[in-house]
Amino acid sequence: MDRLKAMHTFVQIADHGSLTRAADAMGSSLPAVVRSLAALEAHLGARLFQRTTRRIALTDEGRRYLASAREVLLAADAADRALSDEARELAGHLTVTAPVLFGHMYVAPAIVRFMQQHPQIRCTVLLHDRSVNLLEEGIDVGIRISPLEDSSLVAQRLGTIRRVVVASPAWLRARGAAPEHPRELAHETVVQGRVDGPSHWTFHEGGKAFNVPVTSRLAFNHLAPAIEACADGMGLGMFFSYQVQGHVADGRLQKMLEDFEPPPRPVSVIYPHARLLPARTRAFVDWMRREFSGLRL
């Protein structure tokens, strides 16, 4: 007995609700369908359908087996397609989304390297600092700096990113000393990279989270000028570590209160929960996992 063929016949019968209609859909004969089903039931030692002269219906065993049979057939189809896809050059269009600054600094260069390896790929890159709905907006792959909440998506972690508090050396000199505890920030003014930025910052101590109220003196609707304002001494700022790493490296900003940082946030590549992804999407996801393997910022 060809078990995959027998499973396919069984699924066709279940989908069409009739042995005759299943035979027609498969371009097979009714006796061949009956023999295939009988052989499968004999192999399993279970009856999959209740059959009368007027109707056919799945048994409880049949309903349970149907879900497993579909999974097996999908996996077999995916394996066949994977080998077929590997035998030919990747081609087609990808739409990718990522946060603006992270996309500019890290994602875009990785995409360029991917496309250099696969010259038949075309790509549109959408950089947004908002939560993008991949399914509604027709996007193939996203890079997200947050836990995944949408169960219709798959997330594969690329690494983690910290939230850090920074200020310029000039601001620290004017203050006299760097804050030693986050609660001291309740008396300081801060710079925000969002006009609707939070009225408090979250820290951790002894494994527990706590909030500290902050007063925004200057707020922008974009991160880059907010970071520059911090570097120019306008106040404290809380940013993702990658956003300020250049300023920290050249001494224009200094990190503080690192012992009280909240837990690192995951950086993930996300895509729709589809078992049969196009080869170009699978290849791109694998590429990004290699590019960002062990990312710690």
Secondary structure, 3 states (H helix, E strand, C coil): CCHHHHHHHHHHHHHHCCHHHHHHHHCCCHHHHHHHHHHHHHHHCCCCEEECCCCEEECHHHHHHHHHHHHHHHHHHHHHHHHHHHCCCCCEEEEEEECHHHHHHHHHHHHHHHHHHCCCEEEEEEECCCCCCHHHHCCCEEEEECCCCCCCEEEEEEEEECEEEEECHHHHHHHCCCCCCHHHHHHCEEEECCCCCCCEEEEEECCEEEEEECEEEEECCCHHHHHHHHHCCCCEEEEEHHHHHHHHHCCCCEEECHHHCCCCEEEEEEEECCCCCCHHHHHHHHHHHHHCCCEEC
